[in-house]
């Protein structure tokens, strides 16, 4: 993320915070925590949060695995390691 993108994001967040109501709307009734619709939404949000956590864990594991694999491949392509592998291959083939 570039500095310009970051500054734009911060500006949008500040704008949203300024325009958002600061307190509860007296015209709106307070949410009843015993309402089945609210409980269903809370259960759904909890389920989605678990799914996001699982996705984050999976992405982290895959990223770590790929980083390790890339490190291994870079080590194999180093001139010394590549020369050694080519020499060994030539000996095995009888060249």
MARDODO-95726 format. One record per residue: residue number from 1; chain; z, y, x of N, C-alpha, C, O, CB in turn. Coordinates in steps of 0.05 Angstrom, whole numbers, plus 5000, padded with zeros to 4 digits. Glycine has a CB too. Layout:
N
site num = NUM; cadena = A; n_w = Z; n_v = Y; n_u = X; ca_w = Z; ca_v = Y; ca_u = X; c_w = Z; c_v = Y; c_u = X; o_w = Z; o_v = Y; o_u = X; cb_w = Z; cb_v = Y; cb_u = X .
...
//
This chain:
95
site num = 1; cadena = A; n_w = 5000; n_v = 4977; n_u = 5017; ca_w = 5000; ca_v = 5000; ca_u = 5000; c_w = 5000; c_v = 5025; c_u = 5018; o_w = 5017; o_v = 5027; o_u = 5036; cb_w = 5025; cb_v = 5000; cb_u = 4980 .
site num = 2; cadena = A; n_w = 4981; n_v = 5042; n_u = 5014; ca_w = 4979; ca_v = 5066; ca_u = 5031; c_w = 5000; c_v = 5087; c_u = 5022; o_w = 5012; o_v = 5084; o_u = 5000; cb_w = 4951; cb_v = 5078; cb_u = 5029 .
site num = 3; cadena = A; n_w = 5004; n_v = 5106; n_u = 5038; ca_w = 5023; ca_v = 5127; ca_u = 5032; c_w = 5014; c_v = 5142; c_u = 5008; o_w = 5031; o_v = 5150; o_u = 4991; cb_w = 5026; cb_v = 5147; cb_u = 5056 .
site num = 4; cadena = A; n_w = 4988; n_v = 5147; n_u = 5005; ca_w = 4978; ca_v = 5161; ca_u = 4981; c_w = 4984; c_v = 5146; c_u = 4955; o_w = 4992; o_v = 5157; o_u = 4935; cb_w = 4948; cb_v = 5167; cb_u = 4984 .
site num = 5; cadena = A; n_w = 4980; n_v = 5119; n_u = 4956; ca_w = 4985; ca_v = 5102; ca_u = 4933; c_w = 5015; c_v = 5103; c_u = 4927; o_w = 5023; o_v = 5105; o_u = 4903; cb_w = 4977; cb_v = 5073; cb_u = 4939 .
site num = 6; cadena = A; n_w = 5031; n_v = 5102; n_u = 4947; ca_w = 5061; ca_v = 5102; ca_u = 4943; c_w = 5070; c_v = 5128; c_u = 4931; o_w = 5086; o_v = 5129; o_u = 4912; cb_w = 5075; cb_v = 5097; cb_u = 4970 .
site num = 7; cadena = A; n_w = 5059; n_v = 5150; n_u = 4941; ca_w = 5066; ca_v = 5177; ca_u = 4930; c_w = 5057; c_v = 5179; c_u = 4901; o_w = 5071; o_v = 5191; o_u = 4885; cb_w = 5054; cb_v = 5199; cb_u = 4947 .
site num = 8; cadena = A; n_w = 5033; n_v = 5169; n_u = 4895; ca_w = 5024; ca_v = 5170; ca_u = 4867; c_w = 5041; c_v = 5154; c_u = 4849; o_w = 5047; o_v = 5162; o_u = 4826; cb_w = 4995; cb_v = 5159; cb_u = 4866 .
site num = 9; cadena = A; n_w = 5051; n_v = 5130; n_u = 4858; ca_w = 5068; ca_v = 5113; ca_u = 4842; c_w = 5095; c_v = 5128; c_u = 4838; o_w = 5105; o_v = 5127; o_u = 4815; cb_w = 5073; cb_v = 5086; cb_u = 4856 .
site num = 10; cadena = A; n_w = 5106; n_v = 5140; n_u = 4858; ca_w = 5131; ca_v = 5154; ca_u = 4855; c_w = 5128; c_v = 5177; c_u = 4836; o_w = 5146; o_v = 5182; o_u = 4819; cb_w = 5141; cb_v = 5165; cb_u = 4882 .
site num = 11; cadena = A; n_w = 5106; n_v = 5192; n_u = 4837; ca_w = 5101; ca_v = 5214; ca_u = 4818; c_w = 5099; c_v = 5204; c_u = 4789; o_w = 5110; o_v = 5217; o_u = 4771; cb_w = 5075; cb_v = 5229; cb_u = 4826 .
site num = 12; cadena = A; n_w = 5086; n_v = 5181; n_u = 4785; ca_w = 5084; ca_v = 5170; ca_u = 4758; c_w = 5112; c_v = 5162; c_u = 4748; o_w = 5118; o_v = 5166; o_u = 4724; cb_w = 5065; cb_v = 5147; cb_u = 4757 .
site num = 13; cadena = A; n_w = 5128; n_v = 5150; n_u = 4765; ca_w = 5155; ca_v = 5142; ca_u = 4757; c_w = 5172; c_v = 5166; c_u = 4749; o_w = 5186; o_v = 5166; o_u = 4729; cb_w = 5169; cb_v = 5125; cb_u = 4779 .
site num = 14; cadena = A; n_w = 5170; n_v = 5187; n_u = 4765; ca_w = 5185; ca_v = 5211; ca_u = 4759; c_w = 5176; c_v = 5223; c_u = 4733; o_w = 5193; o_v = 5232; o_u = 4717; cb_w = 5182; cb_v = 5232; cb_u = 4782 .
site num = 15; cadena = A; n_w = 5150; n_v = 5223; n_u = 4728; ca_w = 5140; ca_v = 5234; ca_u = 4702; c_w = 5150; c_v = 5218; c_u = 4679; o_w = 5158; o_v = 5229; o_u = 4658; cb_w = 5109; cb_v = 5234; cb_u = 4703 .
site num = 16; cadena = A; n_w = 5150; n_v = 5192; n_u = 4681; ca_w = 5160; ca_v = 5175; ca_u = 4659; c_w = 5189; c_v = 5180; c_u = 4655; o_w = 5198; o_v = 5181; o_u = 4632; cb_w = 5155; cb_v = 5145; cb_u = 4666 .
site num = 17; cadena = A; n_w = 5204; n_v = 5182; n_u = 4676; ca_w = 5233; ca_v = 5187; ca_u = 4673; c_w = 5239; c_v = 5214; c_u = 4660; o_w = 5257; o_v = 5217; o_u = 4644; cb_w = 5247; cb_v = 5186; cb_u = 4701 .
site num = 18; cadena = A; n_w = 5223; n_v = 5234; n_u = 4667; ca_w = 5227; ca_v = 5261; ca_u = 4655; c_w = 5220; c_v = 5261; c_u = 4625; o_w = 5234; o_v = 5274; o_u = 4609; cb_w = 5210; cb_v = 5281; cb_u = 4669 .
site num = 19; cadena = A; n_w = 5199; n_v = 5246; n_u = 4617; ca_w = 5191; ca_v = 5247; ca_u = 4589; c_w = 5206; c_v = 5227; c_u = 4572; o_w = 5205; o_v = 5229; o_u = 4548; cb_w = 5161; cb_v = 5241; cb_u = 4588 .
site num = 20; cadena = A; n_w = 5219; n_v = 5207; n_u = 4584; ca_w = 5234; ca_v = 5187; ca_u = 4569; c_w = 5259; c_v = 5200; c_u = 4557; o_w = 5272; o_v = 5217; o_u = 4570; cb_w = 5242; cb_v = 5163; cb_u = 4587 .
site num = 21; cadena = A; n_w = 5267; n_v = 5192; n_u = 4533; ca_w = 5292; ca_v = 5202; ca_u = 4521; c_w = 5315; c_v = 5194; c_u = 4538; o_w = 5317; o_v = 5172; o_u = 4548; cb_w = 5295; cb_v = 5193; cb_u = 4492 .
site num = 22; cadena = A; n_w = 5335; n_v = 5212; n_u = 4541; ca_w = 5357; ca_v = 5207; ca_u = 4559; c_w = 5379; c_v = 5191; c_u = 4545; o_w = 5395; o_v = 5178; o_u = 4559; cb_w = 5368; cb_v = 5233; cb_u = 4569 .
site num = 23; cadena = A; n_w = 5381; n_v = 5192; n_u = 4519; ca_w = 5403; ca_v = 5177; ca_u = 4506; c_w = 5392; c_v = 5162; c_u = 4482; o_w = 5368; o_v = 5162; o_u = 4477; cb_w = 5424; cb_v = 5197; cb_u = 4497 .
site num = 24; cadena = A; n_w = 5410; n_v = 5149; n_u = 4468; ca_w = 5401; ca_v = 5134; ca_u = 4444; c_w = 5391; c_v = 5153; c_u = 4422; o_w = 5401; o_v = 5175; o_u = 4419; cb_w = 5423; cb_v = 5116; cb_u = 4434 .
site num = 25; cadena = A; n_w = 5371; n_v = 5144; n_u = 4408; ca_w = 5359; ca_v = 5160; ca_u = 4387; c_w = 5377; c_v = 5157; c_u = 4362; o_w = 5381; o_v = 5135; o_u = 4352; cb_w = 5330; cb_v = 5150; cb_u = 4380 .
site num = 26; cadena = A; n_w = 5389; n_v = 5179; n_u = 4353; ca_w = 5407; ca_v = 5177; ca_u = 4330; c_w = 5393; c_v = 5168; c_u = 4304; o_w = 5406; o_v = 5158; o_u = 4286; cb_w = 5421; cb_v = 5203; cb_u = 4325 .
site num = 27; cadena = A; n_w = 5367; n_v = 5171; n_u = 4303; ca_w = 5352; ca_v = 5163; ca_u = 4279; c_w = 5347; c_v = 5133; c_u = 4278; o_w = 5341; o_v = 5122; o_u = 4257; cb_w = 5325; cb_v = 5177; cb_u = 4277 .
site num = 28; cadena = A; n_w = 5350; n_v = 5120; n_u = 4301; ca_w = 5346; ca_v = 5091; ca_u = 4303; c_w = 5372; c_v = 5076; c_u = 4301; o_w = 5391; o_v = 5083; o_u = 4314; cb_w = 5331; cb_v = 5084; cb_u = 4329 .
site num = 29; cadena = A; n_w = 5373; n_v = 5055; n_u = 4285; ca_w = 5398; ca_v = 5040; ca_u = 4283; c_w = 5402; c_v = 5024; c_u = 4309; o_w = 5383; o_v = 5016; o_u = 4323; cb_w = 5398; cb_v = 5021; cb_u = 4259 .
site num = 30; cadena = A; n_w = 5427; n_v = 5020; n_u = 4316; ca_w = 5434; ca_v = 5005; ca_u = 4340; c_w = 5425; c_v = 4976; c_u = 4337; o_w = 5425; o_v = 4965; o_u = 4315; cb_w = 5464; cb_v = 5006; cb_u = 4347 .
site num = 31; cadena = A; n_w = 5416; n_v = 4963; n_u = 4358; ca_w = 5407; ca_v = 4936; ca_u = 4357; c_w = 5430; c_v = 4917; c_u = 4352; o_w = 5452; o_v = 4919; o_u = 4364; cb_w = 5393; cb_v = 4927; cb_u = 4384 .
site num = 32; cadena = A; n_w = 5427; n_v = 4899; n_u = 4333; ca_w = 5447; ca_v = 4880; ca_u = 4326; c_w = 5443; c_v = 4855; c_u = 4343; o_w = 5423; o_v = 4842; o_u = 4341; cb_w = 5446; cb_v = 4873; cb_u = 4295 .
site num = 33; cadena = A; n_w = 5462; n_v = 4849; n_u = 4361; ca_w = 5459; ca_v = 4827; ca_u = 4379; c_w = 5458; c_v = 4800; c_u = 4365; o_w = 5449; o_v = 4780; o_u = 4378; cb_w = 5481; cb_v = 4827; cb_u = 4400 .
site num = 34; cadena = A; n_w = 5466; n_v = 4798; n_u = 4340; ca_w = 5466; ca_v = 4773; ca_u = 4326; c_w = 5440; c_v = 4768; c_u = 4311; o_w = 5437; o_v = 4747; o_u = 4298; cb_w = 5489; cb_v = 4772; cb_u = 4306 .
site num = 35; cadena = A; n_w = 5421; n_v = 4786; n_u = 4312; ca_w = 5396; ca_v = 4782; ca_u = 4298; c_w = 5380; c_v = 4760; c_u = 4311; o_w = 5378; o_v = 4759; o_u = 4336; cb_w = 5379; cb_v = 4808; cb_u = 4297 .
site num = 36; cadena = A; n_w = 5369; n_v = 4742; n_u = 4295; ca_w = 5354; ca_v = 4719; ca_u = 4307; c_w = 5330; c_v = 4728; c_u = 4323; o_w = 5323; o_v = 4715; o_u = 4343; cb_w = 5346; cb_v = 4700; cb_u = 4285 .
site num = 37; cadena = A; n_w = 5317; n_v = 4749; n_u = 4314; ca_w = 5293; ca_v = 4759; ca_u = 4329; c_w = 5301; c_v = 4768; c_u = 4357; o_w = 5287; o_v = 4762; o_u = 4376; cb_w = 5279; cb_v = 4782; cb_u = 4314 .
site num = 38; cadena = A; n_w = 5323; n_v = 4782; n_u = 4359; ca_w = 5333; ca_v = 4792; ca_u = 4384; c_w = 5341; c_v = 4769; c_u = 4402; o_w = 5334; o_v = 4768; o_u = 4426; cb_w = 5356; cb_v = 4811; cb_u = 4381 .
site num = 39; cadena = A; n_w = 5354; n_v = 4749; n_u = 4391; ca_w = 5362; ca_v = 4726; ca_u = 4407; c_w = 5337; c_v = 4710; c_u = 4416; o_w = 5337; o_v = 4701; o_u = 4439; cb_w = 5380; cb_v = 4707; cb_u = 4390 .
site num = 40; cadena = A; n_w = 5317; n_v = 4708; n_u = 4400; ca_w = 5292; ca_v = 4694; ca_u = 4408; c_w = 5279; c_v = 4709; c_u = 4430; o_w = 5268; o_v = 4697; o_u = 4449; cb_w = 5273; cb_v = 4692; cb_u = 4383 .
site num = 41; cadena = A; n_w = 5278; n_v = 4736; n_u = 4428; ca_w = 5266; ca_v = 4752; ca_u = 4450; c_w = 5282; c_v = 4749; c_u = 4476; o_w = 5270; o_v = 4748; o_u = 4497; cb_w = 5264; cb_v = 4781; cb_u = 4441 .
site num = 42; cadena = A; n_w = 5308; n_v = 4749; n_u = 4474; ca_w = 5324; ca_v = 4747; ca_u = 4498; c_w = 5320; c_v = 4719; c_u = 4511; o_w = 5318; o_v = 4717; o_u = 4535; cb_w = 5354; cb_v = 4750; cb_u = 4491 .
site num = 43; cadena = A; n_w = 5318; n_v = 4699; n_u = 4494; ca_w = 5312; ca_v = 4672; ca_u = 4505; c_w = 5285; c_v = 4671; c_u = 4518; o_w = 5282; o_v = 4659; o_u = 4540; cb_w = 5314; cb_v = 4651; cb_u = 4483 .
site num = 44; cadena = A; n_w = 5265; n_v = 4684; n_u = 4506; ca_w = 5238; ca_v = 4684; ca_u = 4518; c_w = 5238; c_v = 4699; c_u = 4544; o_w = 5225; o_v = 4691; o_u = 4563; cb_w = 5219; cb_v = 4697; cb_u = 4498 .
site num = 45; cadena = A; n_w = 5252; n_v = 4722; n_u = 4545; ca_w = 5253; ca_v = 4738; ca_u = 4570; c_w = 5267; c_v = 4721; c_u = 4592; o_w = 5258; o_v = 4721; o_u = 4615; cb_w = 5268; cb_v = 4765; cb_u = 4566 .
site num = 46; cadena = A; n_w = 5289; n_v = 4707; n_u = 4585; ca_w = 5302; ca_v = 4691; ca_u = 4605; c_w = 5283; c_v = 4669; c_u = 4615; o_w = 5283; o_v = 4663; o_u = 4639; cb_w = 5328; cb_v = 4678; cb_u = 4592 .
site num = 47; cadena = A; n_w = 5268; n_v = 4657; n_u = 4597; ca_w = 5249; ca_v = 4636; ca_u = 4605; c_w = 5227; c_v = 4648; c_u = 4623; o_w = 5220; o_v = 4636; o_u = 4644; cb_w = 5236; cb_v = 4624; cb_u = 4580 .
site num = 48; cadena = A; n_w = 5217; n_v = 4671; n_u = 4616; ca_w = 5197; ca_v = 4684; ca_u = 4633; c_w = 5208; c_v = 4692; c_u = 4660; o_w = 5194; o_v = 4690; o_u = 4681; cb_w = 5186; cb_v = 4709; cb_u = 4619 .
site num = 49; cadena = A; n_w = 5233; n_v = 4701; n_u = 4661; ca_w = 5245; ca_v = 4707; ca_u = 4687; c_w = 5247; c_v = 4682; c_u = 4705; o_w = 5242; o_v = 4684; o_u = 4729; cb_w = 5273; cb_v = 4719; cb_u = 4683 .
site num = 50; cadena = A; n_w = 5254; n_v = 4660; n_u = 4693; ca_w = 5255; ca_v = 4635; ca_u = 4708; c_w = 5227; c_v = 4627; c_u = 4718; o_w = 5224; o_v = 4618; o_u = 4741; cb_w = 5267; cb_v = 4612; cb_u = 4691 .
site num = 51; cadena = A; n_w = 5207; n_v = 4631; n_u = 4701; ca_w = 5180; ca_v = 4625; ca_u = 4710; c_w = 5171; c_v = 4643; c_u = 4733; o_w = 5158; o_v = 4633; o_u = 4752; cb_w = 5161; cb_v = 4627; cb_u = 4686 .
site num = 52; cadena = A; n_w = 5178; n_v = 4668; n_u = 4732; ca_w = 5171; ca_v = 4687; ca_u = 4753; c_w = 5185; c_v = 4679; c_u = 4779; o_w = 5173; o_v = 4680; o_u = 4800; cb_w = 5177; cb_v = 4716; cb_u = 4745 .
site num = 53; cadena = A; n_w = 5210; n_v = 4672; n_u = 4777; ca_w = 5225; ca_v = 4663; ca_u = 4801; c_w = 5212; c_v = 4638; c_u = 4813; o_w = 5209; o_v = 4637; o_u = 4837; cb_w = 5255; cb_v = 4658; cb_u = 4794 .
site num = 54; cadena = A; n_w = 5205; n_v = 4620; n_u = 4796; ca_w = 5191; ca_v = 4596; ca_u = 4806; c_w = 5165; c_v = 4602; c_u = 4820; o_w = 5158; o_v = 4591; o_u = 4840; cb_w = 5186; cb_v = 4576; cb_u = 4783 .
site num = 55; cadena = A; n_w = 5150; n_v = 4621; n_u = 4808; ca_w = 5124; ca_v = 4629; ca_u = 4820; c_w = 5129; c_v = 4643; c_u = 4847; o_w = 5115; o_v = 4638; o_u = 4866; cb_w = 5109; cb_v = 4648; cb_u = 4801 .
site num = 56; cadena = A; n_w = 5150; n_v = 4660; n_u = 4848; ca_w = 5156; ca_v = 4674; ca_u = 4873; c_w = 5163; c_v = 4654; c_u = 4894; o_w = 5155; o_v = 4656; o_u = 4917; cb_w = 5179; cb_v = 4694; cb_u = 4869 .
site num = 57; cadena = A; n_w = 5180; n_v = 4634; n_u = 4887; ca_w = 5187; ca_v = 4613; ca_u = 4906; c_w = 5163; c_v = 4598; c_u = 4916; o_w = 5160; o_v = 4592; o_u = 4940; cb_w = 5208; cb_v = 4594; cb_u = 4894 .
site num = 58; cadena = A; n_w = 5145; n_v = 4591; n_u = 4897; ca_w = 5121; ca_v = 4576; ca_u = 4904; c_w = 5103; c_v = 4592; c_u = 4923; o_w = 5093; o_v = 4582; o_u = 4943; cb_w = 5106; cb_v = 4568; cb_u = 4879 .
site num = 59; cadena = A; n_w = 5100; n_v = 4617; n_u = 4917; ca_w = 5083; ca_v = 4635; ca_u = 4933; c_w = 5095; c_v = 4637; c_u = 4961; o_w = 5081; o_v = 4637; o_u = 4981; cb_w = 5079; cb_v = 4663; cb_u = 4920 .
site num = 60; cadena = A; n_w = 5122; n_v = 4640; n_u = 4963; ca_w = 5135; ca_v = 4643; ca_u = 4988; c_w = 5131; c_v = 4617; c_u = 5005; o_w = 5125; o_v = 4618; o_u = 5029; cb_w = 5165; cb_v = 4649; cb_u = 4985 .
site num = 61; cadena = A; n_w = 5135; n_v = 4594; n_u = 4992; ca_w = 5131; ca_v = 4568; ca_u = 5006; c_w = 5103; c_v = 4565; c_u = 5017; o_w = 5098; o_v = 4557; o_u = 5040; cb_w = 5138; cb_v = 4545; cb_u = 4988 .
site num = 62; cadena = A; n_w = 5084; n_v = 4572; n_u = 5000; ca_w = 5056; ca_v = 4569; ca_u = 5008; c_w = 5049; c_v = 4589; c_u = 5030; o_w = 5034; o_v = 4582; o_u = 5049; cb_w = 5037; cb_v = 4574; cb_u = 4984 .
site num = 63; cadena = A; n_w = 5059; n_v = 4613; n_u = 5028; ca_w = 5055; ca_v = 4633; ca_u = 5049; c_w = 5066; c_v = 4624; c_u = 5076; o_w = 5054; o_v = 4627; o_u = 5097; cb_w = 5067; cb_v = 4660; cb_u = 5041 .
site num = 64; cadena = A; n_w = 5090; n_v = 4613; n_u = 5075; ca_w = 5103; ca_v = 4603; ca_u = 5099; c_w = 5087; c_v = 4580; c_u = 5111; o_w = 5082; o_v = 4578; o_u = 5135; cb_w = 5132; cb_v = 4594; cb_u = 5094 .
site num = 65; cadena = A; n_w = 5078; n_v = 4561; n_u = 5093; ca_w = 5062; ca_v = 4538; ca_u = 5102; c_w = 5036; c_v = 4548; c_u = 5116; o_w = 5029; o_v = 4538; o_u = 5137; cb_w = 5056; cb_v = 4520; cb_u = 5079 .
site num = 66; cadena = A; n_w = 5023; n_v = 4567; n_u = 5103; ca_w = 4997; ca_v = 4576; ca_u = 5114; c_w = 5002; c_v = 4592; c_u = 5140; o_w = 4985; o_v = 4590; o_u = 5158; cb_w = 4983; cb_v = 4594; cb_u = 5094 .
site num = 67; cadena = A; n_w = 5023; n_v = 4607; n_u = 5142; ca_w = 5029; ca_v = 4622; ca_u = 5166; c_w = 5034; c_v = 4602; c_u = 5189; o_w = 5024; o_v = 4606; o_u = 5212; cb_w = 5054; cb_v = 4640; cb_u = 5163 .
site num = 68; cadena = A; n_w = 5048; n_v = 4581; n_u = 5183; ca_w = 5053; ca_v = 4560; ca_u = 5204; c_w = 5027; c_v = 4547; c_u = 5213; o_w = 5022; o_v = 4543; o_u = 5236; cb_w = 5073; cb_v = 4539; cb_u = 5194 .
site num = 69; cadena = A; n_w = 5010; n_v = 4541; n_u = 5193; ca_w = 4984; ca_v = 4528; ca_u = 5199; c_w = 4966; c_v = 4546; c_u = 5215; o_w = 4953; o_v = 4538; o_u = 5234; cb_w = 4970; cb_v = 4520; cb_u = 5173 .
site num = 70; cadena = A; n_w = 4966; n_v = 4572; n_u = 5208; ca_w = 4950; ca_v = 4591; ca_u = 5224; c_w = 4960; c_v = 4593; c_u = 5252; o_w = 4945; o_v = 4594; o_u = 5271; cb_w = 4950; cb_v = 4619; cb_u = 5210 .
site num = 71; cadena = A; n_w = 4987; n_v = 4593; n_u = 5255; ca_w = 4998; ca_v = 4593; ca_u = 5282; c_w = 4990; c_v = 4569; c_u = 5299; o_w = 4984; o_v = 4571; o_u = 5322; cb_w = 5029; cb_v = 4595; cb_u = 5281 .
site num = 72; cadena = A; n_w = 4990; n_v = 4546; n_u = 5286; ca_w = 4982; ca_v = 4521; ca_u = 5299; c_w = 4952; c_v = 4523; c_u = 5308; o_w = 4945; o_v = 4516; o_u = 5330; cb_w = 4986; cb_v = 4497; cb_u = 5281 .
site num = 73; cadena = A; n_w = 4936; n_v = 4533; n_u = 5290; ca_w = 4907; ca_v = 4535; ca_u = 5296; c_w = 4902; c_v = 4556; c_u = 5318; o_w = 4885; o_v = 4551; o_u = 5335; cb_w = 4891; cb_v = 4543; cb_u = 5271 .
site num = 74; cadena = A; n_w = 4917; n_v = 4577; n_u = 5318; ca_w = 4914; ca_v = 4597; ca_u = 5339; c_w = 4922; c_v = 4585; c_u = 5366; o_w = 4909; o_v = 4591; o_u = 5386; cb_w = 4930; cb_v = 4622; cb_u = 5333 .
site num = 75; cadena = A; n_w = 4943; n_v = 4569; n_u = 5366; ca_w = 4951; ca_v = 4557; ca_u = 5391; c_w = 4930; c_v = 4537; c_u = 5401; o_w = 4926; o_v = 4535; o_u = 5425; cb_w = 4978; cb_v = 4542; cb_u = 5387 .
site num = 76; cadena = A; n_w = 4916; n_v = 4524; n_u = 5383; ca_w = 4895; ca_v = 4505; ca_u = 5391; c_w = 4871; c_v = 4519; c_u = 5401; o_w = 4856; o_v = 4507; o_u = 5417; cb_w = 4888; cb_v = 4487; cb_u = 5367 .
site num = 77; cadena = A; n_w = 4866; n_v = 4543; n_u = 5393; ca_w = 4842; ca_v = 4557; ca_u = 5401; c_w = 4846; c_v = 4574; c_u = 5427; o_w = 4827; o_v = 4586; o_u = 5437; cb_w = 4833; cb_v = 4576; cb_u = 5378 .
site num = 78; cadena = A; n_w = 4870; n_v = 4574; n_u = 5437; ca_w = 4876; ca_v = 4589; ca_u = 5462; c_w = 4858; c_v = 4576; c_u = 5483; o_w = 4854; o_v = 4552; o_u = 5483; cb_w = 4906; cb_v = 4587; cb_u = 5469 .
site num = 79; cadena = A; n_w = 4848; n_v = 4592; n_u = 5502; ca_w = 4829; ca_v = 4582; ca_u = 5522; c_w = 4840; c_v = 4558; c_u = 5537; o_w = 4825; o_v = 4539; o_u = 5542; cb_w = 4822; cb_v = 4604; cb_u = 5541 .
site num = 80; cadena = A; n_w = 4865; n_v = 4559; n_u = 5545; ca_w = 4876; ca_v = 4537; ca_u = 5561; c_w = 4878; c_v = 4512; c_u = 5544; o_w = 4870; o_v = 4490; o_u = 5553; cb_w = 4905; cb_v = 4544; cb_u = 5571 .
site num = 81; cadena = A; n_w = 4887; n_v = 4514; n_u = 5519; ca_w = 4890; ca_v = 4491; ca_u = 5502; c_w = 4862; c_v = 4480; c_u = 5495; o_w = 4858; o_v = 4456; o_u = 5493; cb_w = 4906; cb_v = 4498; cb_u = 5476 .
site num = 82; cadena = A; n_w = 4843; n_v = 4498; n_u = 5490; ca_w = 4816; ca_v = 4490; ca_u = 5483; c_w = 4803; c_v = 4475; c_u = 5507; o_w = 4790; o_v = 4455; o_u = 5503; cb_w = 4799; cb_v = 4514; cb_u = 5475 .
site num = 83; cadena = A; n_w = 4806; n_v = 4486; n_u = 5531; ca_w = 4795; ca_v = 4473; ca_u = 5555; c_w = 4807; c_v = 4445; c_u = 5559; o_w = 4793; o_v = 4427; o_u = 5566; cb_w = 4800; cb_v = 4490; cb_u = 5579 .
site num = 84; cadena = A; n_w = 4833; n_v = 4443; n_u = 5555; ca_w = 4847; ca_v = 4417; ca_u = 5558; c_w = 4836; c_v = 4397; c_u = 5538; o_w = 4830; o_v = 4374; o_u = 5545; cb_w = 4877; cb_v = 4420; cb_u = 5555 .
site num = 85; cadena = A; n_w = 4833; n_v = 4406; n_u = 5513; ca_w = 4823; ca_v = 4388; ca_u = 5492; c_w = 4794; c_v = 4379; c_u = 5497; o_w = 4787; o_v = 4356; o_u = 5493; cb_w = 4824; cb_v = 4402; cb_u = 5464 .
site num = 86; cadena = A; n_w = 4778; n_v = 4398; n_u = 5507; ca_w = 4750; ca_v = 4391; ca_u = 5514; c_w = 4748; c_v = 4372; c_u = 5537; o_w = 4732; o_v = 4353; o_u = 5537; cb_w = 4734; cb_v = 4416; cb_u = 5520 .
site num = 87; cadena = A; n_w = 4765; n_v = 4376; n_u = 5557; ca_w = 4766; ca_v = 4358; ca_u = 5580; c_w = 4775; c_v = 4330; c_u = 5572; o_w = 4763; o_v = 4310; o_u = 5580; cb_w = 4785; cb_v = 4368; cb_u = 5602 .
site num = 88; cadena = A; n_w = 4795; n_v = 4328; n_u = 5555; ca_w = 4805; ca_v = 4303; ca_u = 5545; c_w = 4784; c_v = 4289; c_u = 5529; o_w = 4780; o_v = 4264; o_u = 5531; cb_w = 4831; cb_v = 4306; cb_u = 5529 .
site num = 89; cadena = A; n_w = 4770; n_v = 4304; n_u = 5512; ca_w = 4748; ca_v = 4292; ca_u = 5495; c_w = 4726; c_v = 4281; c_u = 5513; o_w = 4715; o_v = 4260; o_u = 5508; cb_w = 4737; cb_v = 4313; cb_u = 5475 .
site num = 90; cadena = A; n_w = 4719; n_v = 4296; n_u = 5534; ca_w = 4698; ca_v = 4287; ca_u = 5552; c_w = 4706; c_v = 4262; c_u = 5567; o_w = 4689; o_v = 4244; o_u = 5570; cb_w = 4691; cb_v = 4309; cb_u = 5573 .
site num = 91; cadena = A; n_w = 4731; n_v = 4260; n_u = 5575; ca_w = 4740; ca_v = 4235; ca_u = 5588; c_w = 4740; c_v = 4212; c_u = 5569; o_w = 4732; o_v = 4190; o_u = 5577; cb_w = 4769; cb_v = 4239; cb_u = 5599 .
site num = 92; cadena = A; n_w = 4748; n_v = 4217; n_u = 5544; ca_w = 4748; ca_v = 4195; ca_u = 5524; c_w = 4720; c_v = 4185; c_u = 5518; o_w = 4716; o_v = 4161; o_u = 5513; cb_w = 4762; cb_v = 4204; cb_u = 5498 .
site num = 93; cadena = A; n_w = 4701; n_v = 4202; n_u = 5519; ca_w = 4673; ca_v = 4195; ca_u = 5513; c_w = 4659; c_v = 4184; c_u = 5538; o_w = 4637; o_v = 4174; o_u = 5536; cb_w = 4658; cb_v = 4219; cb_u = 5501 .
site num = 94; cadena = A; n_w = 4671; n_v = 4187; n_u = 5561; ca_w = 4659; ca_v = 4178; ca_u = 5586; c_w = 4638; c_v = 4196; c_u = 5597; o_w = 4619; o_v = 4187; o_u = 5610; cb_w = 4648; cb_v = 4151; cb_u = 5582 .
site num = 95; cadena = A; n_w = 4641; n_v = 4221; n_u = 5592; ca_w = 4621; ca_v = 4240; ca_u = 5601; c_w = 4627; c_v = 4251; c_u = 5629; o_w = 4613; o_v = 4267; o_u = 5640; cb_w = 4618; cb_v = 4264; cb_u = 5582 .
//
